Amino acid sequence: MKNFTIKEFYKNRYLPLEENLLLSFNEYCIENQQKLETEYIEWFYQFVHTLYVSLERPVARIHCTMPYTDFLCGNANINISAFDRQGQFMDSASLNCLWMMELWKKFEEELCDEREYIRSLVHPVMFRRFYPATVRKIMAVLGEYMKVWLALDLDKIMEGILRNEEFYVTYGEYIGKQEIIGRLRPKVDLLKYIDKENLLEDDLKYRSFAKKRYRMKKIDEIDIENSKFGQCLFEPWTFGKTNLRNVIFDDCHFHLTKFEKTNLTGAIFVNCIFDTCRFHSVKADDENSRYPLLFMDCCFADSKFLNCDWMDVEFVDCEFACIKLTDCVMNDKALQEIGKAGANNDRNICKY
């Protein structure tokens, strides 16, 4: 009998199946995104409004948890608990996600296929100690989607609700280990921060900017990560070396706007118009983010893309007219969509 080791089976059997499992979770979330988002947002909305009616005191934090111990017992629930400013517990609720267990069951069946362990001293039960790490990876995938859902709808959910000025929604395995996935903060004037020195790293993160007109300015070396712009107009305007990671631009108009060496990793543009704009050396995907830059229902006209490595960037239901690409790397789908508009690939060096 060949003496295979756990390490060999973990590398050659467990890890490939785990990767397939995570891909399945991601694909399920993509294919059913509207349904999952609606279910989560409605559940969250119902929770905070019921909480307001019953207690009528400000909520400061809502913690979302999903312990791996519950998951491995067959309870794939997202749990939320609300706390006031003093840290006093207010209320809790759970959302059952049975679809997760179906995918997990398939993973276990494939992993425990006895035919793979013939002539080996290794048994499938030996892999159970790796389950918690796998469940945490599943939680990380789901957490990224929840972060996007809340970024789009949290201000609407919390409208009319008594809450602290600094309001957080966090997510993690348990309450003591959490990361921020949603945050509402007092509104500030972005223009007051331009050319201002010694800004705190957190000054402009998770801010909301709505129905503003930004003209004749350039912002450089400013961190606006995880903020949201709604119905804003930029003309002429320059984002230079600005950190716009995970920023949401909803129904914004960019006219004569430049994105110069800007970090747009994880950013989302929804229903936006780009008129005579320029993207130069814009970062759209990095190793610290699960998702790249995304454009949905956007229109591009007379715009240029220069030296942009955008292999994983997605354009969903976007329109293009008079686009010029120079030294760009994009995927086949993006190039096909842009090409329909008769894009000019300068010097024919647009690679994919």
C-alpha positions in Angstrom: 0.0 0.0 0.0 1.4 3.3 -1.0 1.9 5.7 1.9 0.4 8.9 0.7 0.6 11.8 3.1 -2.0 14.3 4.3 0.1 17.1 2.8 0.1 15.5 -0.6 -3.7 14.9 -0.6 -4.3 18.4 0.8 -2.3 19.9 -2.1 -3.6 17.7 -4.9 -7.1 16.9 -3.7 -8.4 19.4 -1.1 -7.1 22.7 -2.4 -8.5 22.1 -6.0 -11.9 21.2 -4.6 -11.8 24.2 -2.3 -11.0 26.5 -5.2 -13.9 25.1 -7.2 -16.2 25.6 -4.2 -15.2 29.3 -3.9 -15.7 29.7 -7.7 -19.2 28.1 -7.3 -20.1 30.5 -4.5 -18.9 33.5 -6.6 -20.8 32.3 -9.7 -23.9 31.7 -7.7 -23.7 35.3 -6.3 -23.2 36.7 -9.8 -26.0 34.8 -11.4 -28.5 35.5 -8.5 -27.2 38.9 -7.5 -30.5 40.7 -7.8 -32.4 38.2 -5.8 -29.7 37.9 -3.1 -29.3 41.7 -2.8 -33.0 42.3 -2.6 -33.5 39.6 0.0 -30.6 41.0 2.1 -31.5 44.7 1.8 -35.2 44.0 2.6 -34.3 41.9 5.6 -31.9 44.6 6.9 -34.4 47.4 6.2 -37.2 45.5 8.1 -34.8 44.9 11.1 -33.7 48.5 11.6 -37.2 49.9 11.1 -38.7 47.4 13.6 -35.9 48.3 16.0 -36.7 52.0 15.7 -40.4 51.5 16.4 -39.8 49.3 19.4 -36.9 51.1 21.1 -36.8 54.7 19.8 -33.1 55.2 20.7 -30.2 55.8 18.4 -28.3 52.8 17.0 -24.5 53.2 16.7 -23.4 49.8 15.3 -24.9 46.8 13.6 -22.6 43.7 13.7 -23.1 41.0 11.0 -21.7 37.6 12.0 -21.5 34.1 10.5 -19.6 31.7 12.8 -18.1 28.7 11.1 -19.3 26.5 14.0 -22.9 27.3 13.0 -22.2 26.7 9.4 -20.6 23.3 10.0 -23.7 22.4 12.0 -25.9 23.1 9.0 -27.1 26.6 10.0 -25.9 28.9 7.2 -27.3 32.0 8.8 -26.2 35.7 8.6 -26.8 37.1 12.1 -27.1 40.8 12.9 -27.0 42.5 16.3 -27.6 46.2 17.0 -25.8 48.2 19.7 -26.2 51.7 21.0 -23.4 54.3 21.5 -22.7 52.9 25.0 -22.3 49.4 23.6 -25.6 48.1 25.0 -27.3 45.3 23.1 -30.5 46.4 21.4 -31.9 43.6 19.3 -30.8 40.8 16.8 -32.1 38.9 13.8 -31.0 36.1 11.4 -31.3 35.5 7.7 -31.2 31.8 6.6 -29.1 31.1 3.5 -29.9 27.5 2.6 -28.3 27.9 -0.9 -24.9 27.9 0.8 -25.5 24.4 2.3 -26.3 23.0 -1.1 -23.0 24.1 -2.5 -21.2 22.9 0.7 -22.9 19.5 0.5 -21.6 19.0 -3.1 -18.1 20.0 -1.9 -18.2 17.4 0.9 -19.5 14.7 -1.5 -16.7 15.2 -3.9 -14.1 15.4 -1.2 -15.3 12.2 0.5 -15.4 10.1 -2.7 -13.8 6.9 -1.4 -12.5 6.0 -4.8 -9.9 8.7 -4.5 -8.4 7.1 -1.4 -7.8 3.6 -2.7 -4.4 2.2 -1.6 -3.9 5.1 0.7 -3.7 5.5 4.5 -5.4 8.9 4.2 -9.1 9.1 5.0 -11.5 12.0 4.1 -12.3 12.5 7.8 -8.7 13.7 8.2 -9.5 16.9 6.2 -12.2 18.2 8.7 -9.6 20.3 10.5 -9.3 22.3 7.3 -13.0 23.1 7.1 -13.0 26.3 9.3 -10.4 28.0 7.1 -12.5 27.1 4.0 -15.7 28.5 5.6 -13.9 31.7 6.4 -13.0 32.1 2.8 -16.6 31.6 1.8 -17.5 34.3 4.4 -15.0 36.6 2.8 -16.6 36.2 -0.7 -20.1 36.9 0.8 -18.8 39.8 2.7 -17.5 41.5 -0.4 -21.0 41.3 -2.0 -22.6 42.6 1.2 -20.2 45.6 1.2 -21.3 46.5 -2.3 -25.0 46.1 -1.5 -24.8 48.3 1.5 -22.7 50.9 -0.3 -25.6 51.3 -2.8 -28.5 51.3 -0.3 -27.4 52.0 3.3 -28.3 55.6 3.2 -31.8 54.7 2.0 -32.2 52.0 4.6 -31.3 54.2 7.4 -33.3 57.2 6.3 -35.5 58.4 9.2 -33.9 56.1 11.7 -32.4 57.5 14.9 -28.7 56.7 14.7 -25.3 58.0 15.8 -23.5 60.5 13.6 -20.8 57.8 13.2 -22.8 54.8 12.3 -21.1 51.5 11.3 -22.2 48.1 9.9 -19.5 45.5 10.4 -19.0 41.9 9.4 -17.0 39.0 10.7 -16.9 35.6 12.1 -17.9 36.8 15.6 -18.6 40.2 17.2 -15.0 40.5 18.5 -13.5 40.2 15.1 -15.1 42.5 12.6 -14.4 44.7 9.6 -16.4 47.7 8.4 -18.7 46.9 5.4 -20.9 50.0 5.7 -20.6 53.3 7.3 -22.6 56.6 7.4 -20.8 59.7 8.5 -21.6 63.5 8.6 -21.4 65.2 5.2 -18.4 67.4 4.4 -17.4 69.7 1.6 -14.9 68.0 -0.6 -13.6 71.3 -1.9 -12.4 72.4 1.5 -10.0 69.5 1.6 -8.2 70.3 -1.7 -4.6 71.4 -1.1 -5.0 70.9 2.6 -2.0 69.4 4.3 -1.7 66.8 7.1 -5.1 65.3 6.4 -6.0 62.4 8.7 -6.1 59.1 6.8 -9.7 58.6 7.7 -11.0 62.2 7.0 -12.7 61.5 3.7 -13.4 57.7 3.8 -17.0 56.5 3.9 -18.3 60.0 3.1 -21.4 60.8 1.0 -21.3 63.5 -1.7 -24.6 64.2 -3.4 -25.9 66.7 -6.0 -22.7 68.7 -6.1 -20.9 70.5 -9.0 -17.1 70.2 -9.1 -15.3 72.5 -11.5 -11.8 73.8 -12.3 -9.9 71.8 -9.7 -7.5 69.0 -9.3 -7.3 66.7 -6.3 -4.1 64.8 -5.7 -2.9 62.4 -3.0 -6.3 62.4 -1.3 -7.9 59.2 0.1 -11.6 59.0 -0.6 -11.9 55.2 -0.3 -15.3 53.7 0.2 -17.2 57.0 -0.3 -20.2 57.6 -2.6 -21.0 60.3 -5.1 -24.6 60.6 -6.3 -25.9 62.9 -9.1 -22.6 64.9 -9.2 -21.2 66.9 -12.1 -17.4 67.1 -12.7 -16.3 69.7 -15.3 -13.4 70.3 -15.9 -11.9 68.2 -13.2 -8.8 66.0 -12.5 -8.4 63.1 -10.2 -4.6 62.8 -9.9 -3.1 60.0 -7.8 -6.3 59.9 -5.9 -7.3 56.8 -3.9 -10.8 56.0 -5.2 -10.8 52.3 -4.1 -14.3 50.9 -3.7 -16.0 54.3 -4.4 -19.5 54.3 -5.8 -20.3 56.9 -8.5 -24.1 56.8 -9.1 -25.7 58.8 -11.8 -22.8 61.2 -12.2 -21.7 63.2 -15.3 -18.0 63.6 -16.1 -17.2 66.3 -18.7 -13.6 67.1 -19.5 -12.5 65.0 -16.6 -9.1 63.3 -16.2 -8.3 60.3 -14.2 -4.4 60.4 -13.9 -2.7 57.5 -12.1 -5.8 57.1 -10.0 -6.6 53.9 -8.0 -10.1 52.8 -9.0 -9.8 49.2 -7.8 -13.2 47.9 -6.7 -14.9 51.2 -7.8 -18.3 51.1 -9.3 -19.8 53.5 -11.8 -23.5 53.2 -12.3 -25.6 55.2 -14.8 -22.7 57.6 -15.4 -21.8 59.7 -18.5 -18.2 60.2 -19.6 -18.0 63.1 -22.1 -14.5 64.0 -23.4 -12.7 62.2 -20.6 -9.2 60.7 -20.2 -8.1 57.7 -18.2 -4.3 57.6 -18.0 -2.4 54.8 -16.1 -5.4 54.1 -14.0 -5.1 51.1 -11.6 -8.2 49.0 -11.8 -7.3 45.8 -10.0 -4.8 45.0 -7.2 -3.9 42.0 -5.1 -5.6 43.4 -2.0 -9.1 43.6 -3.6 -11.4 40.7 -4.6 -13.1 42.7 -7.4 -11.8 45.0 -10.1 -13.3 48.2 -11.5 -16.9 47.9 -12.8 -19.0 50.1 -15.2 -22.7 49.5 -15.4 -25.2 51.3 -17.7 -22.6 54.0 -18.5 -22.0 56.1 -21.7 -18.6 57.0 -23.1 -18.2 59.6 -25.8 -15.0 61.2 -27.2 -12.9 59.6 -24.4 -9.3 58.3 -24.3 -7.8 55.4 -22.5 -4.0 55.5 -22.2 -1.7 52.9 -20.7 -4.5 51.2 -18.7 -4.0 47.5 -17.7 -7.7 46.7 -17.4 -7.8 42.9 -18.2 -10.4 42.2 -15.5 -12.4 45.4 -15.8 -16.1 44.8 -16.7 -18.4 47.0 -18.8 -22.0 45.9 -18.4 -24.6 47.4 -20.7 -22.4 50.3 -21.6 -22.4 52.5 -24.8 -19.4 53.8 -26.6 -18.8 56.5 -29.3 -15.5 57.8 -30.6 -13.2 56.0 -28.2 -9.4 56.0 -28.5 -7.2 53.3 -26.9 -3.5 53.6 -26.6 -1.2 51.0 -24.9 -4.2 49.4 -23.2 -4.8 45.8 -22.0 -8.4 44.7 -21.9 -10.3 41.5 -22.1 -12.0 40.2 -25.2 -15.5 41.1 -24.0 -14.5 44.7 -23.3 -12.7 45.1 -26.6 -15.7 43.7 -28.5 -18.1 46.1 -26.9 -15.8 49.1 -27.5 -15.0 47.9 -31.0 -18.7 48.0 -32.0 -18.5 51.8 -31.6 -15.5 51.9 -34.1 -12.9 52.6 -31.5 -9.5 53.8 -32.7 -6.8 51.6 -31.4 -3.8 53.9 -31.7 -0.8 52.3 -33.3 -2.7 49.0 -33.1 -1.1 48.2 -29.8 -4.2 47.4 -27.8 -3.4 43.9 -26.4 -5.5 41.2 -24.9 
